[in-house]
Amino acid sequence: MEGLQEVYAALTRVPRLRGIAASQATVERLAGLTNRNYKIVIGNERFVLRIPGEGTSEYIDRRQEAVAAHVAAEAGVNAEVLFFDESDGLMLTRFVDGAVTMNGERFKDLGAVARAARAFRRVHDCGRQFATEFDLFRKMDEYLDYLRKKQARIPEGYADVQKEAEAVRAALNARPAALRPCHCDPLAENFLDTGARIFIIDWEYAGNNDPMWDLGDVSVEAGFGPDQDAALLDAYFGGKPPAAQAGRMVMYKAMCDLLWTLWGVIQVVNQNPVDDFWAYAVNRFDRCKTLMGSPAFGPHLDAVRRG
């Protein structure tokens, strides 16, 4: 397997595994967009080793991620964190047995959607705080500044849509939400479902945020339709959600696509070979424009303004 020497070298940095011979470990490559992830089996124990991707330390604060990963694990939402090197993000976690990695198709199960909502609620209500705030619009500015320094190409019309998003920014800021510890990057593949509960992994972008960001973002990432959105909100709120909260979720569905458009361009700049990230960025941008131009967007924005 390609990368085995890198894996063995990384394992020597983990105190509990330092004396393990390479011949004692079974290694299996797992999926990952920016990092290299491996399932490690040693005797009766199963782990996941995360080796951070090239260039990720330029835009991910590993110290802040470490805090989030540990807090989420203590809340029973993240996999158990066994080792985390804050200098570069090398991490070892306990493998979650009996779980399947979620995707858009598996999230068609409304029971799984409800389990995801309850996992979000568990970490949002854990009573702890993360080490940083996830400020959507500030992060957009940071990403844009990074890309300008790299003289990167950005999808045509981005600046115009960002100006239109100022109305969303004003409405959200006029009714600020109480910030809670949030995942902030809930790709469908970051959810592991045992059928009884869901774990959420990969807390690289986590921060204290409006909880409705997490709901809006997972809706976009997993391609939820109206029934799934309703199931997510109903399970999260334990019944019909307040109109203003449902509206905030829709605002974040648009804004997360606008933000992750820039993230996709950063992957292009960093020459990430895992996917066609230019197509990814353009698709996110087009989806944002479609939602913001839809008839339902205005009423949801008005609901946010009314609070």
Stockholm file with secondary structure:
# STOCKHOLM 1.0

chainA/1-307         MEGLQEVYAALTRVPRLRGIAASQATVERLAGLTNRNYKIVIGNERFVLRIPGEGTSEYIDRRQEAVAAHVAAEAGVNAEVLFFDESDGLMLTRFVDGAVTMNGERFKDLGAVARAARAFRRVHDCGRQFATEFDLFRKMDEYLDYLRKKQARIPEGYADVQKEAEAVRAALNARPAALRPCHCDPLAENFLDTGARIFIIDWEYAGNNDPMWDLGDVSVEAGFGPDQDAALLDAYFGGKPPAAQAGRMVMYKAMCDLLWTLWGVIQVVNQNPVDDFWAYAVNRFDRCKTLMGSPAFGPHLDAVRRG
#=GR chainA/1-307 SS CTTHHHHHHHHTTSGGGTTCCGGGEEEEEECCSSSEEEEEEETTEEEEEEECCTTGGGTCCHHHHHHHHHHHHHTTSSCCEEEECTTTCCEEEECCTTCEECCTTGGGSHHHHHHHHHHHHHHHTSSCCCSSBCCHHHHHHHHHHHHHHTTCCCCTTHHHHHHHTHHHHHHHHHSCCCCEEECSCCCGGGEEECSSCEEECCCTTCEEECHHHHHHHHHHHTTCCHHHHHHHHHHHHTSSCCHHHHHHHHHHHHHHHHHHHHHHHHHHHTTCTTSCHHHHHHHHHHHHHHHHTSTTHHHHHHHHHHC
#=GC SS_cons         CTTHHHHHHHHTTSGGGTTCCGGGEEEEEECCSSSEEEEEEETTEEEEEEECCTTGGGTCCHHHHHHHHHHHHHTTSSCCEEEECTTTCCEEEECCTTCEECCTTGGGSHHHHHHHHHHHHHHHTSSCCCSSBCCHHHHHHHHHHHHHHTTCCCCTTHHHHHHHTHHHHHHHHHSCCCCEEECSCCCGGGEEECSSCEEECCCTTCEEECHHHHHHHHHHHTTCCHHHHHHHHHHHHTSSCCHHHHHHHHHHHHHHHHHHHHHHHHHHHTTCTTSCHHHHHHHHHHHHHHHHTSTTHHHHHHHHHHC
//
